[in-house]
Each structure stands twice: as C-alpha cells, then as structure tokens.
Amino acid sequence: MIKPILAIFLFQTVFSIPLNRSDILDNDHVQLMPLERDGEINEKFRQEMLFSHNLDTTDTKQLADSIKEMFKITDKNEDGYLTAEELKSQIRKNMEEHLERSKNDSEKFFEIIDLNKDGWVTWEEFEPHFDNMHRSDHDENELLQDHTEGLNSRIFKKKIKKCRVRKHPDAQKHNFSDPHRVEDEKRMFNRSDITKDGRLDKMEWHIFLHPEYSSQGLVEIVNDLIDVYDKNNDREISQEEFVNGVPGSIDETNPEFEKMEEEETKRRIAEFTTEIDQDSNGKASFRELYEYVDPQNFRLASKEVNDIMMLTDTNNDGKVSLEELLERDWLLARSSLLSARNGLHDEM
C-alpha cells in the first residue's frame, strides 16, 4: 500500500484540489484545450465545456443524469428548451468558473509545497512530491485503485502504455518508473520561472500548473505542438504533418484497425481544415495554433454549440428539448461534432 505520508498528500492534492497539469500524472492533458500537449486531439473537449465533472461515457445512466443536470442549470428561463445563446452563456460561465477554480487550486497546492512558507516554491521543494507519485514501487493497479475517484484511469493507462523509459543519472536514486519525465517536468518548471530567480512565486506557480491561462504558457504550448508535428522545420504544421505526425492510440491488433485508422485520418483532416487552418492555405501558422488552443478564445466553443444545435434540433425549431439531447446523448459525449460526422471520437 502507499505510504501514509504519500496517501495524505494524494488525498489533499487529488481529492481536495483537482489540479490540472494534469493531476500531476497526465503530463499532456490541459483542460478546455482542443489539443493535448503531445499533439493528440483532446477527446474530452466537449465534456469539459458542458459538464462540471469527469464523465464515464460508457455509463449511460451517468451520462443521462449529467445531461439532465446540465439542462436544468442551462435552461435559464425554465421553458423546457435550450437555445444556442443559453448554451453559449453556460459554457462561458463554465470556463470562467474553471479559471477561478484553477487559481484557487494553485494557491492551495502552493501552500502544501511551500514548506518554509517564504512565499516561493523551489524545484527542490516540489521534486519530492513529484518523485513520490512516480516511484516504480507503486504499480499501475495500485495507483488506479487509489485514484479511481480523482483521476481518469483510462488516460493513465494510456500514458503508462506510451511511456518510454530512458536512462537518467538519478534513475537509481529516485527509482523513477519513467525517468525522463522528471526532466520534462523540471523543464516546464524552469520555463514558468519568468523572473529567472530559480523559484516560483504564486503567479509563476499558477502558470506552471495552468499554462493555458497565460500568454507565456500558451506560447510554450504552441511551441511544444510545433516541435511534435513539424517535420521539415519550417515552424508551421502542414495538413499532412498534422494527420500523420503523431502515433495514434489505436490498437493495431484490433480486427477493425484499418477501418479505425481510416476514420481517425478523416477526423484529423476535418479538424485541421475546419478548425485550425483559418486561411485555408494548407498550413497552420503559429497564430492559428495559438488561437486554436487558447481556452479563452470563445470561437471554437461557439462553433461546438452551433454544431450541437444543428445535429440535435431534429424539428428545426431553433431550440433543443431535453428529450432531443437524451436521444442523441452520444453527441454530447464526443469532443467534436466533426467526429460525429466522420467517425466518432472515443470519449468526451
């Protein structure tokens, strides 16, 4: 079992303060951004916009209950219907609440990590916590069991499967299950140190945990995405690079692998041409990528709402009833309605 002191830390950080970055274990996922830091499409984008909690979309009852709860909150005039404006208003509110919650989470976690209470967090103060949560003596099943309520176990399994263990000079000392992750984490920590004084104040700490809410953090995220996709080093991403540049998470042993791979290709082409490449020149510039991933840019969320209305408003009366949403609950459980048209996303 996990050591008592670590169990206390996990309880405080995972159950009491839902961190982003992402809950320390998922280094790539950033809430309310359409792309992961590793270049994969965020399959939870719509879920994060519409619902206030993690959702197991395979649980039809939980999905239905969540839709009912969302409908009740969003139907401001209580007429039994949702308009596009009501949905947009609720999503904007969700985004604002997430921003405020992220600030509160950062401050609480800051107080835990800042052991000497000097108002700064150093890497030396943070590293033991990061180290403890990645030790190889906490195997996958143990971590999954202890984090069922606080973490998305499916994503964690995916991350374990994707890990590539590399030799690290401190690997034996720290016993890291994935040694190079500490290098990545320290690099992000140092990038958040705007004043370059070797420590993070509360603002810099917030950027470290939630880079999506700062211009500096978004610049680094976009640069990371370009590093992932850009194969010819022109600092732009072509459609071909976007579609073929990231290994997918489709299991090649699946008997329907070829069909799934074809659908994934269609999905990524649609995402690139419709959502990213705004000037339709076949390439995604830094500016286009920045606007695409910026969670405070409401364009993409507004587009999602319009697609939801178009695909759920079966009688074309300009509004959707609870019944219409429940009949097409799977549409709300996907990250993009483009996926609904071209072969659905897996989760959201």
SEMARZA-994994 format. One record per residue (C-alpha): residue in one letter; x, y, z. Coordinates in nm, 3 decimals, decimal comma, padded with zeros to 5 digits. Layout:
N
@code A	east X	north Y	up Z
...
***
This chain:
348
@code M	east 00,000	north 00,000	up 00,000
@code I	east 00,102	north 00,361	up -00,049
@code K	east 00,295	north 00,503	up 00,245
@code P	east 00,081	north 00,707	up 00,490
@code I	east 00,252	north 01,039	up 00,418
@code L	east 00,204	north 00,989	up 00,045
@code A	east -00,156	north 00,881	up 00,097
@code I	east -00,219	north 01,207	up 00,285
@code F	east -00,057	north 01,403	up 00,004
@code L	east -00,262	north 01,222	up -00,259
@code F	east -00,580	north 01,284	up -00,065
@code Q	east -00,503	north 01,654	up -00,031
@code T	east -00,396	north 01,710	up -00,387
@code V	east -00,622	north 01,476	up -00,582
@code F	east -00,946	north 01,467	up -00,386
@code S	east -00,945	north 01,812	up -00,225
@code I	east -00,785	north 02,017	up -00,500
@code P	east -00,841	north 01,892	up -00,855
@code L	east -00,519	north 02,000	up -01,022
@code N	east -00,468	north 02,039	up -01,392
@code R	east -00,110	north 01,970	up -01,513
@code S	east -00,290	north 01,728	up -01,514
@code D	east -00,341	north 01,595	up -01,169
@code I	east 00,039	north 01,552	up -01,182
@code L	east 00,003	north 01,214	up -01,352
@code D	east -00,109	north 01,317	up -01,701
@code N	east 00,159	north 01,549	up -01,827
@code D	east -00,003	north 01,618	up -02,165
@code H	east -00,368	north 01,693	up -02,095
@code V	east -00,482	north 02,053	up -02,046
@code Q	east -00,848	north 02,114	up -01,974
@code L	east -01,057	north 02,320	up -02,218
@code M	east -00,793	north 02,294	up -02,491
@code P	east -00,876	north 02,104	up -02,811
@code L	east -00,526	north 01,955	up -02,841
@code E	east -00,315	north 01,768	up -02,589
@code R	east 00,044	north 01,883	up -02,532
@code D	east 00,165	north 01,567	up -02,707
@code G	east -00,033	north 01,657	up -03,020
@code E	east -00,328	north 01,424	up -02,981
@code I	east -00,681	north 01,562	up -03,005
@code N	east -00,838	north 01,626	up -02,665
@code E	east -01,116	north 01,371	up -02,654
@code K	east -01,267	north 01,542	up -02,351
@code F	east -01,305	north 01,890	up -02,501
@code R	east -01,683	north 01,897	up -02,522
@code Q	east -01,727	north 01,721	up -02,189
@code E	east -01,509	north 01,983	up -02,021
@code M	east -01,713	north 02,262	up -02,176
@code L	east -02,058	north 02,126	up -02,095
@code F	east -02,017	north 01,933	up -01,771
@code S	east -01,858	north 02,026	up -01,441
@code H	east -01,716	north 01,682	up -01,360
@code N	east -01,534	north 01,388	up -01,514
@code L	east -01,767	north 01,163	up -01,705
@code D	east -01,756	north 00,793	up -01,787
@code T	east -01,933	north 00,799	up -02,123
@code T	east -01,972	north 00,421	up -02,120
@code D	east -02,205	north 00,460	up -01,822
@code T	east -02,532	north 00,551	up -01,993
@code K	east -02,708	north 00,634	up -01,667
@code Q	east -02,432	north 00,870	up -01,555
@code L	east -02,432	north 01,036	up -01,897
@code A	east -02,810	north 01,080	up -01,891
@code D	east -02,802	north 01,219	up -01,536
@code S	east -02,526	north 01,463	up -01,633
@code I	east -02,723	north 01,584	up -01,935
@code K	east -03,031	north 01,636	up -01,718
@code E	east -02,829	north 01,830	up -01,462
@code M	east -02,664	north 02,042	up -01,732
@code F	east -03,003	north 02,106	up -01,896
@code K	east -03,161	north 02,224	up -01,571
@code I	east -02,874	north 02,464	up -01,499
@code T	east -02,861	north 02,598	up -01,855
@code D	east -03,235	north 02,649	up -01,907
@code K	east -03,238	north 02,997	up -01,753
@code N	east -03,597	north 03,086	up -01,842
@code E	east -03,721	north 02,738	up -01,745
@code D	east -03,924	north 02,698	up -02,063
@code G	east -03,809	north 02,339	up -02,115
@code Y	east -03,580	north 02,422	up -02,409
@code L	east -03,221	north 02,528	up -02,466
@code T	east -03,125	north 02,790	up -02,721
@code A	east -02,780	north 02,838	up -02,870
@code E	east -02,740	north 03,154	up -02,664
@code E	east -02,825	north 02,972	up -02,341
@code L	east -02,567	north 02,702	up -02,420
@code K	east -02,301	north 02,959	up -02,508
@code S	east -02,375	north 03,153	up -02,191
@code Q	east -02,342	north 02,840	up -01,977
@code I	east -02,018	north 02,734	up -02,145
@code R	east -01,872	north 03,080	up -02,093
@code K	east -01,972	north 03,055	up -01,726
@code N	east -01,813	north 02,710	up -01,702
@code M	east -01,490	north 02,848	up -01,848
@code E	east -01,487	north 03,140	up -01,605
@code E	east -01,553	north 02,905	up -01,312
@code H	east -01,274	north 02,676	up -01,428
@code L	east -01,034	north 02,968	up -01,441
@code E	east -01,131	north 03,078	up -01,091
@code R	east -01,115	north 02,722	up -00,959
@code S	east -00,774	north 02,672	up -01,116
@code K	east -00,645	north 02,980	up -00,933
@code N	east -00,782	north 02,854	up -00,602
@code D	east -00,637	north 02,508	up -00,663
@code S	east -00,296	north 02,657	up -00,739
@code E	east -00,296	north 02,859	up -00,418
@code K	east -00,392	north 02,557	up -00,205
@code F	east -00,127	north 02,338	up -00,363
@code F	east 00,125	north 02,622	up -00,328
@code E	east 00,071	north 02,626	up 00,049
@code I	east 00,133	north 02,250	up 00,063
@code I	east 00,456	north 02,264	up -00,138
@code D	east 00,598	north 02,586	up 00,015
@code L	east 00,739	north 02,412	up 00,320
@code N	east 00,935	north 02,703	up 00,466
@code K	east 00,648	north 02,949	up 00,398
@code D	east 00,875	north 03,207	up 00,236
@code G	east 00,629	north 03,278	up -00,046
@code W	east 00,819	north 03,088	up -00,314
@code V	east 00,837	north 02,729	up -00,436
@code T	east 01,171	north 02,589	up -00,546
@code W	east 01,225	north 02,279	up -00,756
@code E	east 01,381	north 02,114	up -00,450
@code E	east 01,055	north 02,164	up -00,259
@code F	east 00,839	north 02,030	up -00,542
@code E	east 01,054	north 01,739	up -00,661
@code P	east 00,992	north 01,504	up -00,363
@code H	east 00,617	north 01,518	up -00,429
@code F	east 00,665	north 01,458	up -00,799
@code D	east 00,914	north 01,182	up -00,718
@code N	east 00,681	north 01,003	up -00,474
@code M	east 00,394	north 00,998	up -00,721
@code H	east 00,607	north 00,836	up -00,991
@code R	east 00,803	north 00,573	up -00,799
@code S	east 00,800	north 00,236	up -00,971
@code D	east 00,708	north 00,055	up -00,647
@code H	east 00,355	north 00,192	up -00,687
@code D	east 00,241	north -00,031	up -00,970
@code E	east -00,033	north 00,055	up -01,218
@code N	east -00,313	north -00,136	up -01,046
@code E	east -00,229	north 00,014	up -00,706
@code L	east -00,230	north 00,367	up -00,842
@code L	east -00,550	north 00,310	up -01,036
@code Q	east -00,724	north 00,168	up -00,731
@code D	east -00,621	north 00,462	up -00,513
@code H	east -00,714	north 00,723	up -00,772
@code T	east -01,045	north 00,586	up -00,904
@code E	east -01,243	north 00,889	up -00,789
@code G	east -00,983	north 01,151	up -00,864
@code L	east -00,818	north 01,059	up -01,194
@code N	east -00,921	north 00,938	up -01,537
@code S	east -00,789	north 00,583	up -01,516
@code R	east -00,824	north 00,526	up -01,890
@code I	east -00,593	north 00,813	up -01,969
@code F	east -00,346	north 00,697	up -01,703
@code K	east -00,339	north 00,352	up -01,857
@code K	east -00,273	north 00,512	up -02,194
@code K	east 00,014	north 00,715	up -02,051
@code I	east 00,171	north 00,405	up -01,893
@code K	east 00,143	north 00,224	up -02,224
@code K	east 00,304	north 00,516	up -02,407
@code C	east 00,594	north 00,565	up -02,161
@code R	east 00,943	north 00,519	up -02,296
@code V	east 01,190	north 00,458	up -02,014
@code R	east 01,528	north 00,621	up -02,073
@code K	east 01,840	north 00,614	up -01,862
@code H	east 01,870	north 00,905	up -01,626
@code P	east 02,166	north 00,979	up -01,397
@code D	east 01,932	north 00,991	up -01,097
@code A	east 01,717	north 00,696	up -01,200
@code Q	east 01,855	north 00,454	up -00,944
@code K	east 01,850	north 00,713	up -00,666
@code H	east 01,491	north 00,815	up -00,733
@code N	east 01,365	north 00,481	up -00,870
@code F	east 01,152	north 00,658	up -01,133
@code S	east 00,914	north 00,439	up -01,332
@code D	east 00,965	north 00,678	up -01,626
@code P	east 01,290	north 00,865	up -01,551
@code H	east 01,280	north 01,119	up -01,833
@code R	east 00,952	north 01,263	up -01,707
@code V	east 01,133	north 01,443	up -01,427
@code E	east 01,344	north 01,614	up -01,693
@code D	east 01,030	north 01,729	up -01,876
@code E	east 00,871	north 01,845	up -01,553
@code K	east 01,178	north 02,039	up -01,446
@code R	east 01,197	north 02,200	up -01,790
@code M	east 00,836	north 02,318	up -01,754
@code F	east 00,908	north 02,435	up -01,401
@code N	east 01,203	north 02,643	up -01,522
@code R	east 01,007	north 02,782	up -01,816
@code S	east 00,746	north 02,910	up -01,571
@code D	east 01,016	north 03,097	up -01,381
@code I	east 00,962	north 03,428	up -01,561
@code T	east 01,194	north 03,624	up -01,331
@code K	east 01,467	north 03,360	up -01,370
@code D	east 01,548	north 03,362	up -01,000
@code G	east 01,530	north 02,985	up -00,959
@code R	east 01,197	north 02,983	up -00,777
@code L	east 00,828	north 03,036	up -00,850
@code D	east 00,604	north 03,292	up -00,687
@code K	east 00,227	north 03,234	up -00,679
@code M	east 00,171	north 03,379	up -01,026
@code E	east 00,452	north 03,173	up -01,179
@code W	east 00,331	north 02,865	up -00,991
@code H	east -00,015	north 02,915	up -01,143
@code I	east 00,143	north 02,934	up -01,488
@code F	east 00,330	north 02,610	up -01,412
@code L	east 00,010	north 02,426	up -01,316
@code H	east -00,219	north 02,600	up -01,567
@code P	east -00,015	north 02,726	up -01,863
@code E	east -00,335	north 02,759	up -02,067
@code Y	east -00,433	north 03,071	up -01,875
@code S	east -00,127	north 03,281	up -01,952
@code S	east 00,007	north 03,416	up -02,279
@code Q	east 00,355	north 03,292	up -02,186
@code G	east 00,219	north 02,945	up -02,113
@code L	east 00,022	north 02,933	up -02,439
@code V	east 00,329	north 03,037	up -02,636
@code E	east 00,520	north 02,744	up -02,484
@code I	east 00,231	north 02,506	up -02,551
@code V	east 00,217	north 02,609	up -02,917
@code N	east 00,594	north 02,572	up -02,947
@code D	east 00,565	north 02,223	up -02,797
@code L	east 00,296	north 02,132	up -03,052
@code I	east 00,509	north 02,261	up -03,339
@code D	east 00,802	north 02,057	up -03,207
@code V	east 00,579	north 01,748	up -03,210
@code Y	east 00,436	north 01,790	up -03,560
@code D	east 00,681	north 01,998	up -03,764
@code K	east 00,899	north 01,758	up -03,962
@code N	east 01,059	north 01,999	up -04,211
@code N	east 01,149	north 02,262	up -03,950
@code D	east 00,960	north 02,550	up -04,114
@code R	east 00,785	north 02,623	up -03,780
@code E	east 00,445	north 02,562	up -03,939
@code I	east 00,230	north 02,250	up -03,943
@code S	east 00,100	north 02,121	up -04,274
@code Q	east -00,214	north 01,913	up -04,304
@code E	east -00,003	north 01,607	up -04,380
@code E	east 00,212	north 01,667	up -04,072
@code F	east -00,097	north 01,710	up -03,854
@code V	east -00,264	north 01,396	up -03,986
@code N	east 00,040	north 01,169	up -03,987
@code G	east 00,274	north 01,330	up -03,736
@code V	east 00,151	north 01,172	up -03,414
@code P	east 00,126	north 00,796	up -03,350
@code G	east -00,234	north 00,717	up -03,277
@code S	east -00,371	north 00,528	up -02,979
@code I	east -00,548	north 00,269	up -03,196
@code D	east -00,454	north -00,087	up -03,108
@code E	east -00,300	north -00,244	up -03,419
@code T	east -00,416	north -00,588	up -03,305
@code N	east -00,779	north -00,477	up -03,322
@code P	east -00,953	north -00,662	up -03,609
@code E	east -01,104	north -00,332	up -03,722
@code F	east -00,770	north -00,150	up -03,712
@code E	east -00,772	north -00,042	up -04,078
@code K	east -01,125	north 00,094	up -04,055
@code M	east -01,049	north 00,275	up -03,730
@code E	east -00,728	north 00,417	up -03,875
@code E	east -00,919	north 00,545	up -04,177
@code E	east -01,178	north 00,710	up -03,954
@code E	east -00,903	north 00,865	up -03,742
@code T	east -00,743	north 01,010	up -04,055
@code K	east -01,074	north 01,160	up -04,167
@code R	east -01,126	north 01,304	up -03,821
@code R	east -00,788	north 01,475	up -03,814
@code I	east -00,826	north 01,612	up -04,167
@code A	east -01,164	north 01,760	up -04,074
@code E	east -01,024	north 01,907	up -03,754
@code F	east -00,734	north 02,067	up -03,941
@code T	east -00,927	north 02,210	up -04,236
@code T	east -01,232	north 02,325	up -04,041
@code E	east -01,093	north 02,439	up -03,706
@code I	east -00,722	north 02,516	up -03,739
@code D	east -00,632	north 02,631	up -04,091
@code Q	east -00,834	north 02,952	up -04,093
@code D	east -00,687	north 03,096	up -04,415
@code S	east -00,710	north 02,758	up -04,594
@code N	east -00,352	north 02,767	up -04,721
@code G	east -00,280	north 02,411	up -04,612
@code K	east -00,060	north 02,513	up -04,321
@code A	east -00,117	north 02,606	up -03,958
@code S	east 00,080	north 02,912	up -03,855
@code F	east 00,183	north 02,999	up -03,501
@code R	east -00,104	north 03,250	up -03,478
@code E	east -00,361	north 02,996	up -03,599
@code L	east -00,239	north 02,738	up -03,349
@code Y	east -00,237	north 02,992	up -03,067
@code E	east -00,598	north 03,093	up -03,137
@code Y	east -00,698	north 02,728	up -03,172
@code V	east -00,565	north 02,617	up -02,833
@code D	east -00,649	north 02,934	up -02,635
@code P	east -00,931	north 02,830	up -02,396
@code Q	east -01,029	north 03,193	up -02,354
@code N	east -01,090	north 03,228	up -02,728
@code F	east -01,460	north 03,153	up -02,748
@code R	east -01,464	north 03,089	up -03,125
@code L	east -01,418	north 02,713	up -03,102
@code A	east -01,665	north 02,674	up -02,816
@code S	east -01,920	north 02,879	up -03,012
@code K	east -01,866	north 02,653	up -03,312
@code E	east -01,924	north 02,348	up -03,094
@code V	east -02,257	north 02,490	up -02,974
@code N	east -02,370	north 02,561	up -03,330
@code D	east -02,286	north 02,203	up -03,428
@code I	east -02,471	north 02,066	up -03,125
@code M	east -02,779	north 02,266	up -03,220
@code M	east -02,762	north 02,156	up -03,582
@code L	east -02,732	north 01,786	up -03,502
@code T	east -02,974	north 01,764	up -03,208
@code D	east -03,252	north 02,005	up -03,311
@code T	east -03,446	north 01,740	up -03,500
@code N	east -03,757	north 01,953	up -03,565
@code N	east -03,555	north 02,261	up -03,666
@code D	east -03,733	north 02,498	up -03,429
@code G	east -03,412	north 02,671	up -03,323
@code K	east -03,405	north 02,515	up -02,977
@code V	east -03,348	north 02,172	up -02,826
@code S	east -03,552	north 01,986	up -02,568
@code L	east -03,418	north 01,751	up -02,303
@code E	east -03,567	north 01,463	up -02,498
@code E	east -03,375	north 01,563	up -02,811
@code L	east -03,049	north 01,576	up -02,618
@code L	east -03,109	north 01,242	up -02,449
@code E	east -03,192	north 01,080	up -02,783
@code R	east -02,852	north 01,189	up -02,908
@code D	east -02,657	north 01,169	up -02,585
@code W	east -02,358	north 01,025	up -02,766
@code L	east -02,314	north 01,357	up -02,948
@code L	east -02,254	north 01,532	up -02,618
@code A	east -02,010	north 01,262	up -02,516
@code R	east -01,771	north 01,341	up -02,801
@code S	east -01,513	north 01,611	up -02,830
@code S	east -01,613	north 01,738	up -03,171
@code L	east -01,923	north 01,708	up -03,387
@code L	east -01,682	north 01,670	up -03,673
@code S	east -01,618	north 01,333	up -03,517
@code A	east -01,989	north 01,264	up -03,522
@code R	east -01,990	north 01,322	up -03,895
@code N	east -01,671	north 01,140	up -03,983
@code G	east -01,637	north 00,860	up -03,730
@code L	east -01,688	north 00,948	up -03,368
@code H	east -01,434	north 01,049	up -03,112
@code D	east -01,376	north 00,796	up -02,839
@code E	east -01,463	north 00,994	up -02,528
@code M	east -01,600	north 01,336	up -02,417
***
